[in-house]
Amino acid sequence: LHGKELSYNNINDTNGALDLLREFDQPTVVAVKHANPCGVATGTSILEAYQKAYEADPVSIFGGIVVANRQIDAKTAQEINKIFIEIVAAPDYTDEALEVLKKKKNIRILELKDIDAAVPAGTWDMKKVLGGLLVQEMNTKLFKEDEPWQLVTDRKPSEKELEDLKFAWKIVKHTKSNGIAIAKDNQSLGIGPGQVNRIWAVEHAIQRSGDKVKGAVLASDAFFPFDDCVEAAAKAGITAIIQPGGSIKDQQSIDACNRHGIAMIFTGMRHFKH
């Protein structure tokens, strides 16, 4: 609808943002920078969702991409225009919102009517390598259909924690591995993407979460190879964890959770985005 031509990276990053946005039914905003989510939030309105996504990481969202699954209104557009955003994508815009957003010459405004449409069955995920293509089925599932998760600790997650665990699991599915997502109240707090070991991803996510980390939950896209991730989470005040399980040292992490009163569930499904 407006703005400069989309670059290769713009299209790639927007595609990643849309993949994550499709996981949500409620009003949700996803902010992405360099193909990784930096702020994700659900709210009672798209304005609240944007404000929460911005507050999740007001530094990284600058120069990023914002996608929403509801119409953008004038108030939301005004909030977006307070900082530099490369791209805004939504299913619709009010006339007043477009008038506000178009005041910025270079912002790309995309209208995607089917922004939350499911990926068609049989879609392939392809990646170019020297001399060919890697091809595999698109990762369209969030949990295993037969058994979504298994409680492995003495303490069960509360209903509130379970809601936050599902929210964080959606985020970490679309975060480059080694990926960690910390969330609370339908808002990402800290995301640790693309680290070369899991404890660094945990430490990064905890650091980004700040004081809000206490009482939050943590999602890991793959298993914990050691119990150091649980120990770091406990020290920070994390109360519940969701991860695939599958390490030969799973019991060490389970024991650590039990020592600290942390609830942990295994999904038996590794997302492991690369």
C-alpha positions, -999 to +999 in steps of 0.1 A: +000+000+000+029+023+006+067+026+008+099+014-008+103-019-026+108-049-004+143-062-002+154-099+000+158-096+038+125-077+042+106-106+026+125-133+045+120-116+079+083-108+072+078-145+063+092-155+096+070-131+115+039-144+097+048-180+105+047-171+142+016-149+140-004-178+125+000-196+159-024-172+175-062-166+174-065-137+198-054-101+189-017-105+186+013-085+175+047-100+165+078-079+162+108-094+144+144-083+139+168-103+117+144-132+114+140-137+151+110-125+173+120-097+197+085-089+210+053-109+210+021-102+228-016-109+229-041-084+242-078-076+244-073-052+214-046-048+188-035-016+205-029-034+238-011-062+219+012-037+202+020-018+234+029-051+252+050-063+222+068-030+222+074-030+260+088-066+257+119-052+239+118-015+231+154-015+219+153-044+193+120-035+178+136-003+163+141-009+126+122-041+128+090-056+113+056-055+130+028-079+120-007-080+134-037-103+130-063-076+134-072-043+117-048-014+126-066+016+139-055+052+142-043+049+179-022+018+171-008+036+140+002+065+162+021+042+186+039+025+157+049+058+142+067+069+174+097+048+163+113+037+130+097+005+117+106-010+084+074-029+077+039-031+090+017-060+079-020-065+088-052-078+073-067-043+072-062-006+081-087+021+089-085+052+066-072+072+096-045+046+104-032+047+068-031+085+069-010+084+100+014+056+088+019+072+054+034+103+070+066+083+071+079+082+036+098+049+036+077+026+058+064-004+039+027-010+046+014-044+036-022-055+036-026-092+038-062-102+039-055-139+047-027-131+072-038-158+096-047-185+070-032-219+078-004-232+057-018-257+032-012-293+039+017-307+019+036-274+019+074-279+016+101-260+035+131-254+012+166-241+019+192-234-007+227-250-003+256-249-027+247-273-056+211-280-046+181-276-022+173-291+012+136-300+012+114-312+041+078-310+052+068-277+067+067-277+105+030-270+110+023-287+143+028-272+178+023-303+199+021-341+192-015-350+185-017-381+206+000-368+237+005-330+238+028-331+269+038-351+299+043-338+334+077-350+347+080-331+380+063-334+414+046-300+410+020-294+384+019-261+366-011-239+375-037-230+349-021-196+346+014-212+342+001-236+316-014-208+296+019-190+297+038-222+288+017-227+257+023-190+248+061-193+252+062-226+233+046-209+203+074-183+204+103-206+208+090-228+179+098-199+156+131-188+173+164-199+158+180-226+178+195-228+204+164-208+214+148-199+247+116-179+253+105-165+287+069-152+289+043-141+314+007-127+310+007-134+272+038-113+267+073-123+258+098-110+283+131-122+271+141-142+240+175-159+236+179-168+199+205-186+179+231-192+206+258-219+201+249-235+235+217-237+254+229-221+287+239-190+269+204-188+253+189-192+288+212-165+303+204-141+275+167-146+278+169-141+316+189-109+312+165-095+287+135-103+310+147-080+338+127-079+370+096-093+354+113-127+352+102-136+387+071-158+383+075-162+346+078-194+325+105-206+302+103-226+269+133-244+253+131-255+217+152-286+224+162-306+255+186-295+283+218-314+280+227-306+316+209-292+347+227-259+344+197-244+325+173-253+353+197-239+380+199-206+361+161-205+357+155-212+394+180-185+405+161-160+383+127-169+397+112-190+368+084-212+381+076-235+352+094-249+322+084-265+289+108-285+268+109-315+245+129-338+268+150-366+253+184-360+268+203-390+284+206-366+314+169-356+316+167-369+352+193-344+364+171-315+351+140-332+366+157-335+400+168-299+398+133-288+391+120-308+421+146-293+444+135-258+434+097-264+432+096-258+395+069-275+374+082-289+341+065-306+312+080-325+283+064-323+248+083-351+232+085-328+201+116-308+192+112-278+169+149-269+165+146-241+139+176-236+118 
